[in-house]
Amino acid sequence: MRGSLGRPYADSVEYTRLAGNPIREIRALVDGDRAGLIAATSGSTGSAKDVAISRDALMASIAATGMQGHWLLALPPDRIGGALVVARAHVSGHGHTAMAEGSFTARAFADAVAGLPDDGPLFTSLVPTQLRRVLASPEATEALARFDAVLVGGAALPEDAPATVVRTYGMTETCGGCVYDGCPLDGVEIAIEDGRVRLTGPMLAEGYLDASGGRADDPAFVTEDGRRWFVTSDMGRVVDGRLEILGRVDDVVNTGGFKVHPLAVERALGALATVAEVLIAPAPDDEWGQRLVALVVPVDPASPPSLDELRDAPGLARHERPSALRVVEDLPRTEAGKIDRRAAARIAAAQ
């Protein structure tokens, strides 16, 4: 399948790539001067892919969110999360304020919030690391209280996250978050097949691009009974109508005959008072096949948690207890700021 006018998406002026001047291109798309956009995936589970997203899908995502107000842009606009901030703000007519370029700090966040309008609803979208930095600063936490809603996706949230924080689930292929606090947005449906999460709705992307710029055939996008679904790489279940993510299919660790979902272990360890951030990664083991290694960013670098403390965390089964601890300054991340589990596995395997 090609883009409009029969040209490959990548060669079509109607499909704009989020590069160069993404804010200008996003506004042109919202205004109807483009038919869609080309966005890169995060590459957190492999090589990044280009995804074609139609304007209709983008507008459906914005309509389903329904957040009309002024937005603070704290994410790169050349990725889908930041692009949606710009698009929502432009659709609402309230505009957005971009944070100063450079590394995200709690002080920079507080300074940016101080310059926001005093009237009307305020919204922003953050990644978990940004939220943790904000909550570690009283000044930034006070600034955070000004927002009517704070969208956060990508990993487990801090235990002290305020009620205005909305945990989102989605990806570039679904035009960003389409499940909020475990509940699908209007028009979105969730299905679980063989433990894997499937999503469908009007905000579904057209597909991945091949080397020529046309749409590539990919088993992640399937059509059944006339409906297109995106087959995610996540394992999950629906409990009392809410989606619960158990972890990625490729992240499951086989240790001593048991299958361990790292995310479940990370949630248990992340609740410890001495742990700021944690990531569970596999390392080869001659006896067990794989063993669990905990990469921990401590709350106090001078007094990190011990391995015994981690192993005694409430809620862990015997086979879920980590066998090794690596204290790190930061968790490995991709350029988009998402957790890089492949890099974590390399750190875990290093002697």
C-alpha positions, 0 to 999 in steps of 0.5 A: 500500500502506498501513500496518497497520490500513489507515492510511497509514504516517505516520498509523499508531501502529504505524509510528513516526517517528524524531523527538522521542524516537527512542531510546524509539521504537526500544526500543518497536519492538524490544519489539514495540510498533510494527510498523515505523519511518519513517526519512529518507534522507540526501538526499546525492543529492537531496531526502531521502525518508521510508522505511517499514521493518518491524520484521521487516526491522530484526530481520533486519538485527540478526540478520545483523550478529550483534554482541552487546555494549555499544554506544557511540552516536556517531551521531544516533539519528534516522537509520538508522545511530544507530537501529541502534546503539540497536536492537542494544544493546537486543536484546542486553540489554547496553545502550548509552552515548550520547556527550555532545551537541555536535560530535564531537571526539577528546577527547569520544570518548576520555572516552566510551570511558573510561566504558564497561563493562570486561567484555563485547564493545564495539562502535560505529558511526562515519562516516569523518570521525569515524574520521579525527578519532579516528586523529589523536589518540593518546589517542582511538586508544588508546580505539578499540582497546578495541572488538571492532568499529567499523562505518564506512560512507559513504566511503573509509576512512583508510589507517591504519584498524585491523583492527577497523574494518569497512567497511559498505555499505548505505543507509536502504532496506536498513536500514543496512549489509548488505555488510561489507568487500565481503561480503554478510551472511547472506540478502543477495544482490548483483546488477550490472545495467548496472553498477549495484548491486542488493541483496535480502534480508530487511532490505529496506525496504517502500518510500518514502512519498508525500505522503499517507503511503502507499507510493509507487511508485518504480522503485528497488524492483523485483520480479522472479521473486517477489523484491524488489530495491532498485536503488541509485544506485551503480556497482559490480562484484564481484571475487573475491566482494567488492563494489567500489563505483566511484561513484554513477551521477549522479557520473560525470564526462564529460571530453573523451569519458572517463567518470571515476568520482570515487571511484577518483580520490579513493582515489588522492589520499587515499593521499597523505601530505599529504591528509587528505580529498579530494573530486572534483567536476565544473566546466563546461569549454568545451573538455572539457565538464567538468573535474575539481576536487579539493577537499582538506582538507590534513593540514597547513593551512600546507603543503597539497599542490600541484596538480602533486602531485595530478596525479602521484599513482600510479595515475591515468590521464591523464584522471583527473588533476584540473585544479584544486585547491580547499583547504578546511577541511572537505568539504561534508556533509549534515545527516546527515554524508554527503558533499554532492556537489551542494554540492561541484559548486557550490564547484568551479564557483565562480571 
